[in-house]
Amino acid sequence: MAHTRAAREAFLRGEHLNSTPHAAAEKLIGNHANHVPAMKSEHKAENGNGTAKETFKEKLQEKIQERNSKLKKEGTNGDSAAATPAPAMTTANTVRLIEGYVGFANLPDQVYRKAVKRGFEFSLMVVGESGLGKSTFINSLFLTDIYNEKNPGPSLRVKKTLKVETTSSLLVEKGVNLKLTIVDTPGFGDFVDNTNCWQPIIDCIEQRYNEYLNEESKVSRKTIPDYRIHCCLYFIAPTGHGLKPLDVEFMKKLHDKVNIIPVIAKADTMTPEEIREFKRTILNEIRQNKIQIYEFPDCDDEEENKVNKQLKEKVPFAIVGSNCIMEVNGKQVRGRQYPWGVVDIENMQHCDFLALRTMLIRRHMHDLKDVTHNVHYENFRYRKLLASVSSDKGKTAPNKNPLQQLQEEREEHERRLKKMEQEMEQVFEMKVKEKELKLRESEQDLEKRRLALMSTLDQQEKETEEKRKQFEDEKRVWEEQQDELRRRSLETQDKKKEKKKLF
């Protein structure tokens, strides 16, 4: 057997290239044949039976013939086949070696066991105005009282402030642990002035990204807890008139930072026709405002693509939440009792709760985490690292031409100057426009005041003229009265004189 092994090793090393494949085959066969007596004697010593010896000889001859026939088939091209390099034969032998069961097919089982042992993490953010059923929906989604009397929902808290709050729960299902983190925003959209009410939410998302980035940058990073927001359910009020300006502005601010899934709350307040029309209106406004919501992944499986298509047609999901279990036609269902009947939240004909749960938990939870890590987190990481690199202005990049660096700095300086010049021109134009506007306003004000003064002067002139006329009339009357008095006085004096004369 040692001669046979040596011959095979010589064959694999390429020593047969100096001869034809037939010669190599004859050499290999000869080694087998020379070693036959030793093998026969061993077999005879073990069995002591001549018939067994003949059987072994026949089997060995058959193997040698099969080997010879294979080598002849490979060498049918004559000398050209003799020039075939040895690695091709080695590759064929390697392929034949791994055709058997090696064991790497158990890798998925190893990953599964490791993942189950480690457990899973998922962070879900719910955003919307108070009273839209967010707490009831979360309890219905995970079949547990995440919000209860000890931990009430956002709408049941007395103090409502725009503050991000976190609730963590450990859920266990069939031996699989899920650490669920619910992030809610009590007080969102409940104020008269909702300016920048989304800023605390953005700060929370970026803070979690920053914490994950810091953990990744550490020297020791055995297990990094993943508290990043993987999905944001945005609850839309069932107005039937489309999105509010607050809804549009919120999604525009957050669509590049987190996976947004729009949800129509309290869908039982609308008819099916109204829901369909409301969905079309919402999707049109989302497209018009260029808002990127969560996109379902493409799969190679046709059945999976069919299910994804059905789920995609349900977006935005019109849901109804309920924690009450009631009996309908002998069946226990979760729903809401109304005078006209029962709304079964797990009935696809009543609402899209089951479709949302299927998409969020059963089919695309891991994809939501992948998109968060590969897209949103990587974008944040790129912006963060870019900002840190751009802040190091005085440092010279290694292995870089100084002249080229000077040229780049000069170009950067020119760009900054042009940008500053444009900004100054814009500021100057804006100030000029403001000044012109103020001048026009002051001119209009002065014109109004002039007109008011002119009208006042005219009125005073008229009043003065009337008073003058009145004075002249009074003067004339007074003069007439004085003349009359003088006349009477003179007449009285004359009469007195005449009387004196008589006496």
Buried (B, 14 or more C-beta within 10 A) or exposed (E): EEEBEEBEEBBBEEBBBEEBBBEBBBBBBEBBEEBBEEBBEEBBEEEEEEEBBEEBBEEBEEEBEEBBEEBEEBBEEEEEBBEBEBEEBBEEEEEEEEEEEEEEEEEEEEEEEEEEEEEBBBBBBBBBBBBBBBBBBBBBBBEBBBBEEEEEBBBEEEEBEBBBBEBEBEBEEEEEBBBBBBBBBBBBBBEEEBEEBBEBBBEBBBEBBEBBBEBEEEEEEEEEEBBBBBBBBBBBBBEBEBBBEBBBBBBBBBBEBBBBBBBBBBBBBBEEEBBEBBBEBBBEBBEEBEBEBBEBEEEEEEEBBEBBEEBEEBBBBBBBBBBEEBEEEEEEBBBBEEEEEBBBBBBEEBBBBBBBBBBBBEBBBEBBBEBBBEEBBEEBBEEBEEEEEEEEEEEEEEEEEEEEEEEEEEEEEEEEEEEEEEEEEEEEEEEEEEEEEEEEEEEEEEEEEEEEEEEEEEEEEEEEEEEEEEEEEEEEEEEEEEEEEEEEEEEEEEEEEEEEEEE
